[in-house]
Amino acid sequence: MTDGDTATRQGERPETRFDRRLIPPMMLGSVLNPVNSTIIAVALVPIGSALGAPPSRTAWLVSALYLATALGQPVVGRLIDLFGPRRLFLVSTALVGVAGVVGTTAPNLGVLIASRVLLGFGTCAGYPAAMALVRSEGRRTGQDNPAGVLTALAVANQTVAVIGPLLGGLLIGLGGWRSTFALNVPLSVAAVLLGLRLPKGAGTGASPRHGRLAAQLDLPGMALFAATLLSLLLFLMNLRPSSWYLLLITAVAGAGFGVRELRTGTPFIDLRVLAGNAPLLATYGRALVAYVVSYAFLYGFTQWTEEGYGLSPFHAGLVQIPMFLMAIVVSLVTGRRKAVRGKLLIGAVGQIAACLLMLTLTADSPVWLLLVLALVFGVPQGLNSLALQNSVYHQADPERTGSSAGLLRTFAYLGSMVASATTAASFGPHAGTDGMHQLAWIMLAAGVLFLLITVLDRGLRRAGTPPAA
């Protein structure tokens, strides 16, 4: 029986249902970034050993991807808002394959980092495209509360996160660390083929109808935004007094960006609207802090389990699995509930509890205690990502769904950059237990800040998800 027959028998017209043909490219596109994030977590130590690089240098393999993606996602999201997701999706996912070839054949760490930059730009379109498609399908069907689809999107990312560390360990065992980069070639081919299913022009309906293309894109605003973010992230990755000039560049570029966006008629990021949307700003702040904790655990704890605890990359990946399995279960159980405040409060408490448990670990701790820690971390992992995603969907300007979703990822990547910088600073040349404890204290402080932001946010006290701004 076809979907159309089922819909007819249930009294539901096909045009009122989400187009299921869009789900596979949405899911695959959105998970390209997390699959590369989780695989590299277990590959950092083997890469460092092969190329003679300490953790402070291999940390750039993490930062390079997020640096590129943090810059690219709002830009690509804005392009998706204007022109629809299809072309951006196809170009970006094709770039993932190019990055896979470069990484597989890289002769040194510098070229390997360059491949991660290409991966960052290549994975830019997946998530904003998916959110824009959810918005456009909501308009088409007249059912603009797609909790099921949003939950599926979150669960897809959590599922890939489960597979990533284990898959990375298997690939490293079978073909060495280079195979973790080669994986992007078939993934890119599959994404491009699935992307051909996307309808031309689908998006939020904000396609430009007048004026020059450059004016619609606000290229000066994009450039100033990129300069602000790039200088800030470079400072975070090089926390030394001699890097003070990067903060000066950040301040000057940021001021220029603000002046530009307030004066232009077609801003890249409408600061007036954003400034008046306090709930959305609070969501972005929570995302930054939440991902400091999440990524510090993903990268820092994983490196410690290999160097400080003595596990192989494969077994280090296995230790992460309880976290992601718990996150999937939590997302599925709570996904259709509209209220986000309860999710965020429980997620905050879960982060704090996990950080406190992390402080008790030593090189002599039993393996089961590591598994318990991963299990506890899974609760905030599932609740926070789902609540943040749903908040942005309902709080953002419908005409800027793609760029708003991109900004959510940008703030998440800012958090990941802070996590990467603090991980490198905590460990130094060796990922030992003392460095892991120092990192845990920083994570605990971030977890407490997340709790305070959530408790003090009065907008979350309303029942249900906040309405669109």
N, C-alpha and C positions, 0 to 999 in steps of 0.2 A: 504494500500500500504506500502511495506517495505521500509526501508531506502535505501536498495540496488536498488529497483525499482526507487525510487525518484532520486538517484544519476545517474542511467543509463539514465533516461529520460532527465535529465539536462545535459547529456554529461560528467558527472564527475564520474570517477571510484571510487568504495568504498575504494580502497587502497590509494587514495589521500586525504581522509577525516579523520578528527580526530575520533578515536574510542570512540564512545559515551558511551560504557560500562565502560570506565575508569572514567567518570565524577562523578558519585555518590560517589565512595570511595575517589576520590580526594577532593571533596567538604566537605564530612563529616570529613575526617581526618584532613583537614586544619582548621576546625572550632572548633575542640575540645578544643583548647587552648582559643580562644576568648570567647566561651560560658562560660567557667569556670571563665574567667576574669570578665565578666560583671555580672554574677550571684553573685559572692562574693562581688561585690561593694555594693549591697543592703543588704547583709547578715552580714557585719562587725559589725554594731551596735547591732543587735539582738544577735550575738555570744558574743560580749563583755559584754552585759547585762547578758546573761545566765552563762557565765564562769567567770564573775567578772574581765574582762581584759579591760584596757584603750586603746584608739586608738593607742598609741605608741607600744603596744604589739600585738594587732590584725593586725597591719600593716605587721607583719611577715607572715600572711596568704597570703598576696599579694606577698611579697618578696620571700617567699619560692618557690612558683611555678615558678617565673621568674628566680630565682637563678638556679634551676635545669634545666630549659629549656635553659637558656643562656649557661650553660655548655654543655648540651646534644645535642643541635641542630647542631652545626658544626661537632661534632663527628659522630652523626647519619647521617648527610648529607654526610660526607666523606664515610661512609660505604655504603650509597645508591649509591654514585658515583661508588664505586668499585663493588658492588654485585647486584645492582638493588633494587627497593623499597619494593618488596613483603614481604620478611621475616622480615625486620625491621618494616614495617607497621603493620604486624600481631602481633608481640611481643609487640610493643609499645602500640597499642590500647587495647590489652588484659590487660596490666598493668593499664590502665585507669579504668577498672572495679574493679581491686583489690583496687585501691586507693579509689574508690567510697564506697566500703564496709568498709574500714578502717575509712574513714571520717564519715560515717553514724553511726558507733558504737563507735567513739572516746570518751573516758571518760573525757578528759581534753584538754587544748589548745595545749600542747606539742604533743600529738598524732594527733591532728587535723592538726598541722603544718606539721607533718611527712606525712600525707596523701596528703597534697598539694605538697610536694617534689615528692612523687610518681606520682602525676598528671603531674608535670612538665616533668619528664622523659617520662611518658606515652604519652604525646602530642608532643614529639620531632619529630616524623617521618612524621607527616601529611603534613606539608608545604614543606619541602625538597623533599619528595616523589612526591608531586603534581608538583613541578617545574621540577623535573627530568623527569617525565612522559610527561610534555609538550615539553621538549627538545627532548626526544626520538621520540615522535609522529611527531614533526617537521621534524626530520631527515627521518623518515619512509615515510612521505607524500611528502617531498620535499617542504613544505610550512612553513619555519621557521620564520614566523611573526604572531604568534597566538594571535593577539590582542583580538579577541572575547573570547577565553578561559581564557586569563589572566584577562580580565575584569570580566568574570563570577566568577573567583576565588576571586577577590577583592569584588565583590558584595555579594558573599556568606558569606564572613566574616562580611561585614557590616550588612547583613540581620540578622545574628545570634546576632550581637551586638544590633540590635533593639529588638529582642526577649528576650535577656538575662536579662536585668533589670526587664522587665515586668514579664517574666517567674519566675525570682527569687522572686519577690514580691508575685506572686500567690502561689508559692510553700511554701514560708514562712507562708503565711496566712492559707494555708490548712494543712500543716504538720510540720511547724516549720523549723528552719534553717537547720536541718539535711537532709531534703528532697532535698536541693540543692546539697548535696554530693551524695545522693542515685541516682539522675538522671544519674550519670556517668555509672551506671551498665547497663541499657538498651542501652545507647549510645555506650558503649564498645561492647556489643553483636552485635549491628547493624554494627559497623565499622569492626569488625572481619569478619562477614559474607560477607560484601561488598568487603573487602580486598582480599577474596579468588578469586575474579574476576581478580585481577592484574596478568599480565603475568609474568612468572618466568624469571628472568634475565633482565627485562626491565630496562632501565636506560640510562646513557649517553654514554655507550659503553666503559667505562674505566676499565673494569674488570681486576684484576691482572692476569697476565699470567706467571709470574716467581717470584722466590724468596719466602722466608718464609712469612707467613701471618702477623706475627708481624712486619716485616720490611715494608710490604706494608701499614700497618695501622699506622706506626710511633707512637707506644705506648708511648715512652718517651716524644715525642712532645705533645701528647694529655695530658699526666699527667702534664707537665709543664704549658700548656695552662690552664688546670683546676685549678692548684694552683694559677696562676696569677689572673684569673678571680674571683675565690672564695675569695681570700684575699681582692681584690679590692671591691667586692660587700659587704663583711662583714664590711669593713671600712665605706662604704657609709651608711650602716644601723646603724652604731654606731659612729656618728661623734663627737668624744670626744678626747681631747689631750692624754688620756691614751691608745687610740687605734693606736698610731703612729707606733707600731710594725707591724701592718697589711700592712701599706704602704711600710715598709722595705721588708716584705715578697713579696709584689707585685713587687717591683723593682728587687729583686734578682731572683724571678721566671721568670719574664718577660725577664730579660737579658739572663737567661739560655735558655728560649724558643727561643729567637732570634738566639742565637749561634747554638742551635740544628737545627733549621729549615734551616739555611743558609749552614750547613755542610752536612746534610743528603741528600741522593739521592732521597728519596721518602718522602718529607715533608708532614706533616698533613696540614699545610697552607703554600703554596709556597710564602714566603715573597718577593722573587725577582720579581716574576710575579706581586704580589699584589702591591709592591712599584712602579712598572712601570705602574700601571693602576690607574692614578690619578683620572679619572672620577668615578671609583668604590669606591675609598677611600673617595671621596667627598660625594658620595651617602650614605656611611655608617655613615659619620659624620652628615649629614642632618637627617638620621634616628634617631640617638641618641637624637639630640636636639628636633626634632619633637615630639618624644614620651615622652619627659619630659613634654611638654605642654599637650599632649593628655591624658596621664595617670594621671597627677596631677588633671586635670579636672574630669576625670572619677571617681577617688577615693576620692579626696579631696572635690570637689563640691558636690558629692553625700552624703558624710558624713555630710557636712554642712547643706544640705537640710533636713536631718533627725534630727540632734542634734541642730543646730543653728537656723533652720527655722521651725522645728516642723512637718515635713511630715512623714507619715508612710513609711515603706520600699516599699510598693506597689506604693504609690503616688510618692515617690522618683524615682522609676523606670519609671513611666509615664513621668516625667519631662525630662528624657534622650531620650525619643523616637523621638522628633523632630530632634535632632542631627543626629541620625542614619538614619532616613528617608531622610533627606536632603543629607546625605553622599551617600546613594544609588542612589538617583536621579542624583547627580553630577557625580558619577562613570559611570552610564549608559549613560549620555549625552556626557561625554568627553572620554569614554573608548577607542574608536577606533581611536582617534587622537594620532598620534605617538609622537608629540612634547611634551616634559616634562617641559621645562623651564617656559612656561606660567602657567601651572598647579601649579608649585612650587611657583612662584611669587604671584599668587592669594591666594594660600594656606597660604603663609607667612603673607600677609596683613590680611587675615581672622583671623589668630591666634592672631595677635596684636589687632585687633578690638575687638575680644571676650574677651581678657584679660582686656582691658580698660573698657569694659562694666561690667565685673565681679567685678571690683573695686568700682562700684557704688551701688552694692547690699547691703542691710541690712536686718535684721530680719523683718522689716516692709515693704519690697518691695512687690509689687503685684505679684501674681503667673504668670501673663502673661509676666512679665519681665524676669522671670526665663526661660520661654518657648522661648522667643526671644533669650536669650543668648544661649540656646541649639541649636536653629536653626542656629545661626551665626557660632557656633563651627562646625556644620555639613559640612560647605563648605570646610575648610581645612582638616577635617577628611576624606572626600571622595577624594579630589584632591591629598593630600600628600601620602596616602597609595598606591594609584594606581600608581602615578608617581615613587615612590621609588621601587615598585615591578617591574614595567616595565624596569626601569633603570638597575636593577641588572640582569634581564634576558638578556638584550642586551649587557651589559658591561662585564659580567663575562666570564671567560674561559669556553667554552662549556663542557670540560671534568670535570669541577668542579662546575657544576650547583647546585648540591645538597648542597655541603659545602658552596658555595657562598650564596645561599638562606638561609642556616642556620646561616651564619654570619650576614646577614641582620637582622634576628630575634634576634640574640645575641646583636647587637647594639641597637635594639629597646628595648630589655629587660634591657640593661644598662640604657637607658633613663627611663624606668619604675621604676628601682631601685632608681635612683636619685629622681624621682617623689615621690616614696613611702617614701624615707628618708626625703625629704623636707616637705611632708605632715605631717609626724609624728612630725617633729621638729616645724612646724608652729602651729599645733593644741595643742600638749601636751596632758593633760588629758581630754580636752573637745574641740569638734569641733565647736568653736564659730566664730562669724563674724570677729573679729580682726585677728584670725588665718587664716581665709579664705582670707582676704585682703593681709596678708603677703605672703600667697601662690601665690596669683594673681600677686604680684610684681615679684616674682621669675619666674613665667610662662611668664610674659611680657618680662623679660630679655632674656629668652630662645627663645621667638618668634622673637625678634630683631636679635639675633645671627643667627637664621635660615635664616632670610631675607638676612643678610650680606653674609653668606656662599653661598647662591643662586645667589645673584647679582655679587659676585666676581668670580664665577665659569665660566671661559671662555668656557669651554667645552660644556656648556648648550646653547651657542649661536648658535650652528649649528642647521640647520633645521632638524626636526625629531629626533627620538631616536638615541643616539650614537651607533655606530656599535660595534659588539663584539670585545673584545680586542684580 
